């Protein structure tokens, strides 16, 4: 996978089109990841579910102490 090909954002995170741009940037990488998992013998649907689970867990695990919004405390 070529993570270095993800383009940087061209809009502020508050822009209404920011999320659409991010989906466009990440979609080919996610498709490649799922293709590779499937090629290795994994079920594509379960691999997609696992990516969602890991992404959610990553957000939960990286939360800092309540009140400061930082993982460094």
C-alpha positions in Angstrom: 0.0 0.0 0.0 1.2 3.5 -0.8 0.1 5.6 2.2 2.4 8.4 0.9 0.0 9.1 -2.0 -2.8 10.4 0.3 -3.1 14.0 -0.7 -3.2 16.7 2.1 -6.5 18.5 2.7 -7.2 21.5 0.6 -10.0 22.8 2.8 -10.5 23.6 6.4 -11.9 20.8 8.6 -15.0 22.9 9.1 -15.7 23.2 5.3 -18.8 21.3 4.2 -16.8 19.4 1.5 -13.9 18.4 3.8 -15.4 15.0 4.6 -16.2 14.3 0.9 -12.6 15.1 0.0 -11.3 12.8 2.7 -13.5 10.0 1.5 -12.1 10.5 -2.0 -8.5 10.4 -0.7 -9.0 7.3 1.5 -11.2 5.2 -0.7 -8.5 3.8 -3.1 -6.3 2.9 -0.1 -9.2 1.1 1.7 -10.1 -0.7 -1.5 -6.5 -1.9 -1.9 -6.4 -3.0 1.7 -9.6 -5.0 1.3 -8.4 -6.5 -2.0 -5.1 -7.6 -0.3 -7.0 -9.1 2.7 -9.3 -11.0 0.3 -6.4 -12.2 -1.8 -4.8 -13.5 1.3 -7.9 -15.6 2.0 -9.9 -13.4 4.4 -13.6 -12.7 4.0 -13.9 -9.2 2.5 -17.0 -8.3 4.5 -15.4 -9.4 7.8 -12.2 -7.5 6.8 -14.3 -4.3 6.3 -16.0 -4.8 9.6 -12.7 -5.3 11.3 -11.3 -2.1 9.8 -14.3 -0.2 11.2 -13.8 -1.9 14.6 -10.1 -1.1 14.7 -10.7 2.5 13.6 -13.3 3.0 16.4 -11.0 1.4 18.9 -8.1 3.6 17.8 -10.2 6.7 18.5 -11.3 5.4 21.9 -7.8 4.2 22.9 -6.2 7.5 21.9 -8.4 9.7 24.1 -6.6 11.5 26.8 -7.8 12.3 30.3 -11.3 13.9 30.4 -11.2 17.6 29.9 -8.1 18.2 27.9 -8.7 16.4 24.6 -5.1 15.3 24.4 -3.5 11.9 24.5 -0.4 13.4 26.0 -2.1 14.8 29.1 
